[in-house]
Structures are given as structure tokens and as C-alpha cells.
């Protein structure tokens, strides 16, 4: 029994010892874990903890790692964002640089395209330049009707040389008041525009005039009105397109400006050559009314060209009053009158007027060529073609060799040569050319070629003179006024020729006094030389004034 009590006590003691040992080991383990947790926490949060359970320590460790990982993630995110921003900025810079390079490449390609495809007569082509070229082409090709007018008045209306000359002269009246057309377009805008609307109207007026000739006109009075409408269309559009050329040439270098003028004159020449080639053959094949109908199409090209003109609409702040327009007109007229009173201006201008106003027998010679010599419209079209080419030759001759000759000497010798060479027509009228073995057609072609070259050589000094005497500040307006004065001299020449033709009894069938008529015209052509000293007022200080004269013309 005592042995059983001692064994139970020993078992209880062993159990307590085991329990104590286990508790001690447990506390030791807890202490070790707590120390480890404290160190780990000290590394993570730098906040020491004295004790805690294993679950708390593990949760704290996980929280600390999560926070550390979160901060590390935030740091990496910021780094990635900054790197992305830098990469984005670099990409944007690259995109900008690429865009600039592409833009420069497009500009270079555009310039190359302009040089390769859109340069004509040295002028970069644009819609407005196309409009300029088109209007000048119409000015040349409208000559298609010139021969048709002569044949219509002669054959269909049965008019004589003097009546025909009178109608053709009066119909040129719109060319005598060119400054008025310029003043009207500058002072009275039409539908909000100063150029485009008037060009459109010019096209409509010209089409109306020539369409009337093609359809219902059958009397001298209505023919005169229709011819005048055609002249108005071309004269007014000439003033408008000249103002557009001046505006476009302003600010450009001299080479571009000169090239623009070459383009203008080149298209006039092309139009003249085209119309001369077809004018006679179309009359012979289809009649004069067909030619008038074809001519009616060309003014529509002027109307179409108006849509290409780059002009901003005018915003009117006040209505244009008739009093204001009249006041502006009086101011312009007074200014021109003040300038024209100067002797160094009116004296040369008066000489040129006299030089242009001597009588002409051109209409009488047309009747002689067709009724007496039997020249057909087709042959006269060839003569007109020769005249067009020779006119270009005359311009080249003057620009190449004669532009440095003093004006006084040019007027003197061209007058003398004109009389001498013009006298060859007396051989044709007297039929002495046949005795010399020269046929009528060969003589007519040769005579036309020589006289046309001389005519151009003698007319260019007129342009030069006009450019020289234009005072500064009113160049464009005064040049237009001078050209109107010179055109008036040409109309006066036709009037005097018509009067002489009638007084001498030269008709469509009677050419007995044609020799005398030609002789009077040739002799009177020398009379203006008595006033040639009026040109002494002009200084020959610039041999290249022909270029500026051609620009203004």
C-alpha cells in the first residue's frame, strides 16, 4: 500500500516536473518568438514590441511586409510613371519632329510641283493667274469677228466704204473713256465686289452683243449698238484685268513682274494667231453670222474667269451716294486737269494725237481688195495670220535693237519710212505690180508683212512716250487717259478717212479716185513732223522704259 502511495507521489511529482518543464519551454519559445518578432518589427516599423502572441506577431509581420511592399509598389509605380512620362515626352518630341519633317517635305514637294507643273512664262500658276491669262487670251481671240464685221457690213447690209468706216469708228467709243471704267469699278462696287462682279457683267454684255449679231440684227443702227456692246465688254474688262495685274505685281520682284507681263502679252498673241487662222476660213465655209455666234462664246470665258479672281467682298459701312461718287469724279478730273496743264505733258501728248489722227484709207482698200481684186475671206484670213506673226516680229525688233534710239529720231524715221513703204500700195492700185511680174496675192502678203513690222516699231515709241510723261502719284489713271487720247487719234483718223472717201466718190464699185485718196493719206502722214519739236520736252534718260510702258498698256 505504501509502495502504491510512493509510486503515485512519484508520478504526481514527475507530472508537475514535466508540466513545469513544458511551461518553461513554452515560455522560452514564446520569448524567443517575441524577440524575433521585436527584431523583425524593428527592422520593418522601427517600433519595438515587448511581447505578443504568435498570431499577432505573424499578422504584424504580414502587415509590415504588405506596407513595405505597398510603399515599394508605390515607388515602382512612381518610377514607372516618371519613366512613362519621359518616354511619352520623347515620343511627343519625336512626333513633333516627324510632323515638322513631313511638313517640310510636303512644302518641298509642293515647290517642286510648282516648278515642274505650274510655271508658265516664268510665272507660278494660280487660279488668279489663270483668270488673267484667260482674259488676255480673249482680248486676242476676239479678233475672230474683225473680218466678219467688214464682210457683214459690205455684203449683207450693202454699205459703202465711208458708211462702214463710220460705223466701225463709232463702235470703238468705249475705248476712248477707259479712265471712266476704272473710276467706276474703284468707286462703285457691284454686288459687294470691285472686280469680280464687273468682269461677270462684261462677259454678259459681250455675249449679248455678239449673240444679237448672230441672230436678229439686220440694220446698220442695230449693228452699231451690237458692235459697241462688244467693244464695251473688251475695253471695260481690259481696265479691270489690268488693275488685277498691277495689284498682283505689287510687292513682287522685278523678274516675276516682268514674267507676268510676258504671260499677258503672250496670251494676247496666241489668241490673235488663233483667231487670224480661222477668221477667213470660217466666213467662207459657214458665213458671218456663224462667226458672230462663235465669237459670243468668248465673252463667257471672261465671266468664267471672274470666279477665279481672289477678291474679298467689301463690307459697306454706308450706302454709296450719288453725291459722293460725283464728288470723287470731280476730284479725279480736277487732278488730271492740273497735271495735264504742264507743258512737258500736254506738248508730247498733243504731238502723238496728231501723229495718230492723220487720215486712213484702210476701209477703202478692203473694198478694193475684195470687190476689185477678188480676194476671198480665206485668203484675207491668211493675210491676218501673217500680220499677227509680223507684229510679234516688230516687237522683238524694237526690244532687241531700237529701244535705245531717242524718241524724236524714232518718230522722224518711222514717219518717213512709213510714207515710203506705204506708197507701194499705189503700185497695187494702179496695177503696176502685174507689169513687174508680181501677182496680187504675193504683193499683198509681202506688203502686209513689211508694213505690220513697221507699224509695231512705230507704235511702241508711243507707249514709251506715254510712260515717260506720266507724273508720279497718278501713273495708272493718267496712263489710261493718255491711251484714251491716243485711241481718240485713231478714231479721228478713221473719221477723216471716211470723209475723204465720200468726198472723192470712192464707193464699193468705183475706185477711180482711190489712187488720189491713198496719195493724200500718205502725204498727210508727214504733216505731224512739223510739230516734232514738242517731243523735246521729254528726256531720253531711261532706255528701258518700253518695259514699263508695255506693263501699263
C-alpha positions as CSV (number, residue, x, y, z in Angstrom):
1,X,0.0,0.0,0.0
2,X,2.9,2.3,1.0
3,X,4.6,1.3,-2.2
4,X,1.4,2.3,-4.2
5,X,1.3,5.8,-2.4
6,X,5.0,6.4,-3.1
7,X,4.5,5.5,-6.8
8,X,1.5,7.9,-7.1
9,X,3.5,10.6,-5.4
10,X,6.4,10.0,-7.8
11,X,4.0,10.1,-10.7
12,X,2.5,13.4,-9.5
13,X,6.0,14.8,-9.0
14,X,7.0,13.7,-12.4
15,X,3.9,15.1,-13.9
16,X,4.4,18.5,-12.2
17,X,8.1,18.5,-13.3
18,X,7.0,17.6,-16.8
19,X,4.4,20.3,-16.7
20,X,6.9,22.9,-15.3
21,X,9.4,21.9,-17.9
22,X,6.8,22.2,-20.6
23,X,5.7,25.5,-19.4
24,X,9.3,26.8,-19.1
25,X,9.9,25.5,-22.6
26,X,6.8,27.1,-23.8
27,X,7.7,30.5,-22.2
28,X,11.2,30.1,-23.6
29,X,9.7,29.6,-27.0
30,X,7.3,32.5,-26.6
31,X,10.2,34.7,-25.5
32,X,12.3,33.7,-28.5
33,X,9.4,34.3,-30.8
34,X,8.7,37.6,-29.2
35,X,12.3,38.6,-29.5
36,X,12.4,37.5,-33.1
37,X,9.1,39.4,-33.8
38,X,10.6,42.5,-32.0
39,X,13.7,42.4,-34.2
40,X,11.7,41.8,-37.3
41,X,9.3,44.6,-36.3
42,X,12.2,46.9,-35.5
43,X,13.5,46.3,-39.0
44,X,10.1,46.9,-40.5
45,X,8.4,49.6,-38.5
46,X,11.2,50.6,-36.1
47,X,8.6,50.4,-33.2
48,X,9.7,47.7,-30.6
49,X,7.1,45.4,-29.0
50,X,7.8,43.7,-25.7
51,X,5.5,40.7,-26.1
52,X,2.6,39.3,-28.1
53,X,1.1,36.1,-29.3
54,X,2.4,34.2,-32.3
55,X,-0.8,35.1,-34.3
56,X,-0.4,38.8,-33.5
57,X,3.3,38.8,-34.4
58,X,2.6,36.9,-37.6
59,X,-0.2,39.3,-38.5
60,X,2.0,42.3,-37.7
61,X,4.8,40.8,-39.8
62,X,2.4,40.3,-42.7
63,X,1.0,43.9,-42.2
64,X,4.6,45.3,-42.1
65,X,5.5,43.4,-45.3
66,X,2.3,44.5,-47.0
67,X,3.0,48.1,-46.1
68,X,6.6,47.7,-47.2
69,X,5.5,46.1,-50.4
70,X,2.9,48.8,-50.9
71,X,5.5,51.5,-50.5
72,X,7.8,49.7,-52.8
73,X,5.0,49.3,-55.2
74,X,4.2,53.0,-55.0
75,X,7.8,53.8,-55.5
76,X,8.0,51.5,-58.5
77,X,4.7,53.0,-59.8
78,X,6.1,56.5,-59.5
79,X,9.3,55.4,-61.2
80,X,7.3,53.7,-63.9
81,X,5.1,56.8,-64.3
82,X,8.1,59.1,-64.5
83,X,9.7,56.8,-67.0
84,X,6.5,56.6,-69.0
85,X,6.2,60.4,-68.9
86,X,9.7,60.7,-70.1
87,X,9.1,58.2,-72.8
88,X,5.8,60.0,-73.7
89,X,7.6,63.3,-73.9
90,X,10.2,61.7,-76.0
91,X,7.5,60.2,-78.2
92,X,5.8,63.6,-78.4
93,X,9.1,65.3,-79.3
94,X,9.6,62.6,-81.9
95,X,6.1,63.0,-83.3
96,X,6.6,66.8,-83.5
97,X,9.9,66.4,-85.2
98,X,8.4,63.9,-87.6
99,X,5.5,66.2,-88.3
100,X,7.8,69.1,-89.0
101,X,9.9,66.9,-91.3
102,X,6.8,65.8,-93.1
103,X,5.6,69.3,-93.4
104,X,8.9,70.5,-94.8
105,X,8.9,67.5,-97.2
106,X,5.4,68.5,-98.3
107,X,6.5,72.1,-98.8
108,X,9.5,71.0,-100.8
109,X,7.3,68.7,-102.8
110,X,4.8,71.5,-103.4
111,X,7.6,73.8,-104.5
112,X,9.0,71.1,-106.8
113,X,5.5,70.5,-108.2
114,X,5.0,74.2,-108.7
115,X,8.3,74.5,-110.6
116,X,7.7,71.3,-112.6
117,X,4.0,71.6,-113.5
118,X,2.6,75.1,-112.7
119,X,5.1,77.6,-114.1
120,X,4.3,79.3,-117.4
121,X,6.2,82.2,-118.9
122,X,8.2,82.1,-115.6
123,X,5.0,82.8,-113.6
124,X,3.8,80.3,-110.9
125,X,0.3,79.5,-111.9
126,X,-2.6,80.0,-109.5
127,X,-6.4,80.4,-110.1
128,X,-6.0,84.2,-110.3
129,X,-3.1,83.9,-112.8
130,X,-5.3,81.5,-114.9
131,X,-8.0,84.2,-114.8
132,X,-5.5,86.9,-116.0
133,X,-4.3,84.6,-118.8
134,X,-7.8,83.8,-119.9
135,X,-9.0,87.4,-120.1
136,X,-5.9,88.4,-122.2
137,X,-6.4,85.4,-124.4
138,X,-10.0,86.6,-125.1
139,X,-8.7,90.0,-126.0
140,X,-6.6,88.4,-128.7
141,X,-9.1,85.8,-129.9
142,X,-12.0,88.3,-130.1
143,X,-10.3,89.4,-133.3
144,X,-12.1,86.4,-134.9
145,X,-15.0,88.8,-135.6
146,X,-12.9,91.6,-137.1
147,X,-13.0,90.3,-140.7
148,X,-16.6,89.2,-140.3
149,X,-17.7,92.7,-139.4
150,X,-16.2,94.1,-142.6
151,X,-17.9,91.4,-144.8
152,X,-21.2,91.7,-143.0
153,X,-21.4,95.5,-143.5
154,X,-20.2,95.2,-147.1
155,X,-22.1,92.1,-148.3
156,X,-25.2,91.8,-146.1
157,X,-26.0,95.4,-145.3
158,X,-24.7,96.7,-148.6
159,X,-22.9,99.7,-147.1
160,X,-20.2,101.6,-148.9
161,X,-16.7,102.2,-147.7
162,X,-17.4,105.5,-146.0
163,X,-20.5,104.2,-144.1
164,X,-18.6,101.1,-143.0
165,X,-15.7,103.2,-141.7
166,X,-18.1,105.5,-139.7
167,X,-19.9,102.5,-138.0
168,X,-16.6,100.8,-137.1
169,X,-15.2,104.1,-135.8
170,X,-18.2,105.0,-133.6
171,X,-18.3,101.4,-132.2
172,X,-14.8,102.0,-130.7
173,X,-16.1,104.7,-128.4
174,X,-15.8,102.6,-125.2
175,X,-12.0,102.6,-125.7
176,X,-12.0,106.4,-125.6
177,X,-13.2,106.6,-122.0
178,X,-11.1,103.9,-120.2
179,X,-10.4,106.1,-117.2
180,X,-14.2,106.3,-116.6
181,X,-14.4,102.5,-116.4
182,X,-11.5,102.4,-113.9
183,X,-13.1,105.1,-111.8
184,X,-16.5,103.3,-111.8
185,X,-15.0,100.0,-110.6
186,X,-13.0,101.7,-107.9
187,X,-15.8,103.9,-106.6
188,X,-19.0,102.0,-107.1
189,X,-18.7,98.3,-106.0
190,X,-21.2,96.0,-107.8
191,X,-22.8,93.3,-105.5
192,X,-20.0,93.8,-103.0
193,X,-17.1,93.5,-105.4
194,X,-15.0,95.9,-107.4
195,X,-13.6,93.5,-109.9
196,X,-15.4,90.1,-110.0
197,X,-18.9,91.4,-110.5
198,X,-17.9,93.8,-113.2
199,X,-15.9,91.1,-115.0
200,X,-19.1,88.9,-114.9
201,X,-21.1,91.8,-116.3
202,X,-18.6,92.4,-119.1
203,X,-18.9,88.8,-120.1
204,X,-22.7,89.0,-120.2
205,X,-22.7,92.3,-122.2
206,X,-20.2,91.0,-124.8
207,X,-22.2,87.7,-125.2
208,X,-25.4,89.7,-125.7
209,X,-23.8,91.9,-128.3
210,X,-22.4,89.1,-130.4
211,X,-25.3,86.8,-130.0
212,X,-27.5,89.6,-131.3
213,X,-25.3,89.9,-134.4
214,X,-25.6,86.1,-134.9
215,X,-29.4,86.1,-134.7
216,X,-31.6,89.1,-135.4
217,X,-29.6,92.2,-136.2
218,X,-30.3,93.3,-139.8
219,X,-29.9,97.1,-139.9
220,X,-26.9,99.5,-139.6
221,X,-28.3,101.1,-136.4
222,X,-28.7,97.8,-134.5
223,X,-25.4,96.6,-135.8
224,X,-23.7,99.7,-134.4
225,X,-25.3,99.1,-131.0
226,X,-24.2,95.4,-131.0
227,X,-20.6,96.3,-132.1
228,X,-20.5,98.9,-129.4
229,X,-21.5,96.4,-126.7
230,X,-18.7,94.1,-127.9
231,X,-16.2,96.9,-127.6
232,X,-17.5,97.9,-124.2
233,X,-17.1,94.3,-123.0
234,X,-13.4,94.2,-124.0
235,X,-12.5,97.7,-123.1
236,X,-14.0,97.5,-119.6
237,X,-12.6,94.0,-118.9
238,X,-9.2,95.3,-120.1
239,X,-9.2,98.0,-117.4
240,X,-10.3,95.5,-114.8
241,X,-7.8,92.9,-115.6
242,X,-5.0,95.5,-115.8
243,X,-5.8,96.6,-112.2
244,X,-5.7,92.9,-111.1
245,X,-2.3,92.5,-112.8
246,X,-1.0,95.7,-111.1
247,X,-2.2,94.5,-107.7
248,X,-0.6,91.1,-108.2
249,X,2.7,92.5,-109.4
250,X,2.9,94.9,-106.5
251,X,5.5,93.7,-104.0
252,X,6.9,91.1,-106.3
253,X,10.5,91.2,-107.5
254,X,11.1,92.7,-110.9
255,X,11.7,89.3,-112.6
256,X,8.3,87.9,-111.5
257,X,6.6,91.2,-112.5
258,X,8.2,91.1,-115.9
259,X,7.3,87.4,-116.4
260,X,3.7,88.3,-115.6
261,X,3.7,90.9,-118.3
262,X,5.2,88.4,-120.7
263,X,2.5,86.0,-119.9
264,X,-0.2,88.6,-120.6
265,X,1.3,89.7,-123.9
266,X,2.0,86.1,-124.8
267,X,-1.7,85.0,-124.4
268,X,-2.9,88.1,-126.4
269,X,-0.5,87.0,-129.2
270,X,-1.7,83.4,-129.0
271,X,-5.3,84.5,-129.2
272,X,-4.6,86.8,-132.1
273,X,-2.9,84.0,-134.1
274,X,-5.7,81.5,-133.4
275,X,-8.4,84.0,-134.5
276,X,-6.4,85.1,-137.6
277,X,-6.0,81.5,-138.7
278,X,-9.7,80.7,-138.5
279,X,-11.4,84.0,-139.2
280,X,-11.3,83.8,-143.0
281,X,-12.0,80.1,-143.5
282,X,-15.0,80.1,-141.1
283,X,-16.6,83.0,-143.0
284,X,-16.1,81.3,-146.3
285,X,-17.4,78.0,-145.0
286,X,-20.3,79.0,-142.7
287,X,-20.9,82.7,-143.1
288,X,-20.6,85.8,-141.0
289,X,-23.4,85.0,-138.6
290,X,-21.8,81.7,-137.6
291,X,-18.6,83.6,-136.8
292,X,-20.6,86.1,-134.7
293,X,-22.1,83.2,-132.8
294,X,-18.7,81.6,-132.2
295,X,-17.4,85.0,-131.0
296,X,-20.3,85.2,-128.5
297,X,-18.8,82.3,-126.6
298,X,-15.5,84.1,-125.8
299,X,-17.0,86.8,-123.5
300,X,-18.5,84.0,-121.4
301,X,-14.9,83.0,-120.8
302,X,-14.4,86.4,-119.2
303,X,-17.4,85.7,-117.0
304,X,-16.0,82.3,-116.0
305,X,-12.6,83.9,-115.3
306,X,-14.2,86.2,-112.8
307,X,-14.9,83.2,-110.5
308,X,-11.1,82.6,-110.3
309,X,-10.3,86.1,-109.1
310,X,-9.3,86.2,-105.5
311,X,-11.1,89.3,-104.1
312,X,-12.6,89.8,-100.6
313,X,-16.1,91.2,-100.5
314,X,-16.4,94.8,-99.5
315,X,-18.3,95.5,-96.3
316,X,-20.1,98.7,-96.8
317,X,-20.4,100.9,-93.7
318,X,-22.6,103.3,-95.6
319,X,-24.5,103.4,-98.8
320,X,-22.7,104.8,-101.8
321,X,-24.4,108.1,-102.6
322,X,-24.6,109.7,-106.0
323,X,-23.3,112.9,-104.4
324,X,-20.2,111.1,-103.1
325,X,-19.5,109.5,-106.4
326,X,-19.9,112.8,-108.2
327,X,-17.6,114.5,-105.8
328,X,-14.9,111.8,-106.3
329,X,-15.3,112.1,-110.0
330,X,-14.8,115.9,-109.9
331,X,-11.8,115.5,-107.7
332,X,-10.2,113.0,-110.1
333,X,-11.0,115.1,-113.1
334,X,-9.5,118.2,-111.4
335,X,-6.4,116.3,-110.5
336,X,-5.9,115.1,-114.1
337,X,-6.6,118.6,-115.4
338,X,-4.0,120.1,-113.1
339,X,-1.4,117.6,-114.3
340,X,-2.3,118.0,-118.0
341,X,-1.7,121.7,-117.9
342,X,2.1,121.1,-117.6
343,X,3.8,121.8,-120.9
344,X,6.1,118.8,-120.5
345,X,3.0,116.6,-120.5
346,X,0.5,118.2,-122.9
347,X,3.0,119.0,-125.6
348,X,4.3,115.4,-126.3
349,X,0.7,114.1,-125.8
350,X,-0.6,116.5,-128.4
351,X,2.1,115.5,-130.9
352,X,1.2,111.8,-130.6
353,X,-2.5,112.7,-131.0
354,X,-1.6,114.5,-134.3
355,X,0.6,111.6,-135.3
356,X,-2.3,109.2,-134.8
357,X,-5.0,111.3,-136.3
358,X,-3.8,111.5,-140.0
359,X,-6.4,110.2,-142.5
360,X,-6.5,106.4,-143.2
361,X,-7.8,104.6,-146.3
362,X,-7.9,101.2,-144.7
363,X,-11.6,100.6,-145.3
364,X,-11.5,101.7,-148.9
365,X,-8.6,99.3,-149.5
366,X,-10.6,96.4,-148.0
367,X,-13.3,97.1,-150.6
368,X,-10.7,97.3,-153.4
369,X,-9.1,94.0,-152.3
370,X,-12.4,92.1,-152.2
371,X,-14.5,93.7,-154.9
372,X,-11.8,94.6,-157.4
373,X,-9.0,92.1,-156.8
374,X,-11.4,89.3,-155.7
375,X,-9.6,88.3,-152.5
376,X,-11.6,85.7,-150.7
377,X,-12.2,85.6,-146.9
378,X,-9.9,82.6,-146.6
379,X,-7.0,84.5,-148.2
380,X,-7.6,87.6,-146.1
381,X,-7.5,85.3,-143.1
382,X,-4.0,84.2,-144.2
383,X,-3.1,87.9,-144.5
384,X,-4.3,88.4,-141.0
385,X,-2.3,85.5,-139.8
386,X,0.9,86.9,-141.4
387,X,0.0,90.2,-139.8
388,X,-0.2,88.6,-136.3
389,X,3.2,86.9,-136.7
390,X,4.8,90.0,-138.1
391,X,3.5,92.1,-135.2
392,X,5.5,89.8,-132.8
393,X,8.5,90.2,-135.0
394,X,8.1,94.0,-134.8
395,X,8.1,93.9,-131.0
396,X,11.2,91.7,-131.0
397,X,13.0,94.0,-133.4
398,X,12.2,97.1,-131.3
399,X,13.2,95.5,-128.0
400,X,16.3,94.0,-129.4
401,X,17.8,96.8,-131.5
402,X,15.8,100.1,-131.3
403,X,14.7,100.7,-127.8
404,X,17.8,102.8,-127.1
405,X,17.2,105.1,-130.0
406,X,15.9,108.6,-128.9
407,X,12.2,109.0,-129.3
408,X,12.4,112.1,-131.6
409,X,14.6,110.2,-134.0
410,X,12.3,107.2,-133.9
411,X,9.2,109.2,-134.7
412,X,11.0,111.0,-137.5
413,X,12.3,108.0,-139.3
414,X,9.3,105.8,-138.8
415,X,7.1,108.5,-140.3
416,X,9.4,108.8,-143.4
417,X,9.8,105.1,-143.8
418,X,6.0,104.6,-143.3
419,X,5.3,107.0,-146.1
420,X,7.9,105.5,-148.4
421,X,6.8,101.9,-147.8
422,X,3.1,102.7,-147.8
423,X,3.5,104.2,-151.2
424,X,3.9,100.6,-152.6
425,X,0.1,100.3,-152.3
426,X,-0.1,102.8,-155.2
427,X,1.6,100.1,-157.3
428,X,-1.2,97.7,-156.4
429,X,-4.0,100.2,-157.1
430,X,-2.5,101.2,-160.4
431,X,-1.9,97.5,-161.3
432,X,1.8,98.3,-161.9
433,X,2.7,95.2,-159.8
434,X,1.5,93.0,-162.7
435,X,3.8,94.8,-165.1
436,X,6.7,94.0,-162.6
437,X,5.7,90.3,-162.6
438,X,4.3,90.3,-159.1
439,X,0.9,88.7,-158.5
440,X,-1.7,90.5,-156.5
441,X,-1.7,87.9,-153.6
442,X,2.1,87.8,-153.3
443,X,2.3,91.6,-153.4
444,X,-0.5,91.9,-150.7
445,X,1.2,89.4,-148.4
446,X,4.6,91.0,-148.7
447,X,3.3,94.5,-148.4
448,X,1.3,93.5,-145.2
449,X,4.3,91.9,-143.6
450,X,6.6,94.9,-144.1
451,X,4.0,97.5,-143.1
452,X,3.0,95.5,-140.0
453,X,6.5,95.3,-138.7
454,X,7.0,99.0,-139.3
455,X,3.7,99.7,-137.6
456,X,4.7,97.9,-134.4
457,X,8.1,99.5,-134.4
458,X,6.4,102.9,-134.7
459,X,3.7,102.3,-132.1
460,X,6.0,101.1,-129.3
461,X,7.6,104.6,-129.0
462,X,4.1,105.9,-128.4
463,X,3.9,103.6,-125.3
464,X,7.3,104.7,-124.2
465,X,6.4,108.3,-124.5
466,X,3.3,107.8,-122.5
467,X,5.2,106.1,-119.8
468,X,7.8,108.9,-119.7
469,X,5.4,111.8,-119.3
470,X,3.2,110.2,-116.6
471,X,3.8,112.1,-113.3
472,X,4.3,110.2,-110.0
473,X,1.2,109.5,-107.9
474,X,-1.3,109.3,-110.8
475,X,0.6,106.9,-113.1
476,X,-2.2,104.3,-113.8
477,X,-5.0,106.8,-114.2
478,X,-3.0,109.3,-116.3
479,X,-1.6,106.5,-118.5
480,X,-5.2,105.3,-119.2
481,X,-6.1,108.8,-120.0
482,X,-3.2,109.1,-122.4
483,X,-4.1,105.9,-124.1
484,X,-7.7,107.1,-124.5
485,X,-6.3,110.2,-126.1
486,X,-4.2,108.2,-128.5
487,X,-7.2,106.0,-129.3
488,X,-9.2,109.1,-130.0
489,X,-6.5,110.0,-132.5
490,X,-7.1,106.6,-134.2
491,X,-10.8,107.2,-134.3
492,X,-10.2,110.6,-135.8
493,X,-8.1,109.0,-138.4
494,X,-11.0,106.7,-139.4
495,X,-13.4,109.6,-139.5
496,X,-11.2,111.8,-141.7
497,X,-10.6,108.8,-144.0
498,X,-14.3,108.2,-144.3
499,X,-14.9,111.8,-145.1
500,X,-12.2,111.8,-147.8
501,X,-13.5,108.6,-149.2
502,X,-17.0,110.0,-149.5
503,X,-15.9,113.4,-150.9
504,X,-13.7,111.7,-153.6
505,X,-16.6,109.4,-154.7
506,X,-14.9,106.2,-153.8
507,X,-17.6,103.5,-153.4
508,X,-17.9,99.8,-153.4
509,X,-17.8,99.7,-157.2
510,X,-16.0,102.9,-158.1
511,X,-12.2,103.1,-157.4
512,X,-11.3,105.7,-159.9
513,X,-10.1,108.2,-157.2
514,X,-8.6,105.5,-154.9
515,X,-5.1,106.4,-156.1
516,X,-5.7,110.1,-155.1
517,X,-7.2,109.0,-151.8
518,X,-4.1,107.0,-150.9
519,X,-1.8,109.8,-152.1
520,X,-3.5,112.3,-149.8
521,X,-3.3,109.9,-146.8
522,X,0.4,109.3,-147.4
523,X,1.3,112.9,-147.7
524,X,-0.7,114.0,-144.6
525,X,1.1,111.3,-142.7
526,X,4.2,113.6,-142.8
527,X,2.4,116.7,-141.5
528,X,2.8,115.9,-137.8
529,X,6.6,116.1,-138.2
530,X,6.2,119.9,-138.3
531,X,5.4,119.6,-134.5
532,X,8.1,117.1,-133.7
533,X,9.9,119.6,-131.5
534,X,7.2,119.1,-128.9
535,X,8.9,115.9,-128.0
536,X,11.9,117.8,-126.8
537,X,10.1,118.2,-123.5
538,X,10.7,114.5,-122.9
539,X,14.1,113.4,-121.6
540,X,15.6,110.3,-123.0
541,X,17.1,109.2,-119.7
542,X,15.9,105.6,-119.5
543,X,16.3,103.3,-122.4
544,X,14.3,100.5,-120.7
545,X,11.0,102.5,-120.4
546,X,9.5,100.3,-123.0
547,X,9.1,97.6,-120.4
548,X,7.1,99.8,-118.0
549,X,5.1,101.1,-121.0
550,X,4.2,97.6,-122.0
551,X,3.2,96.8,-118.4
552,X,0.9,99.8,-118.2
553,X,-0.6,99.1,-121.7
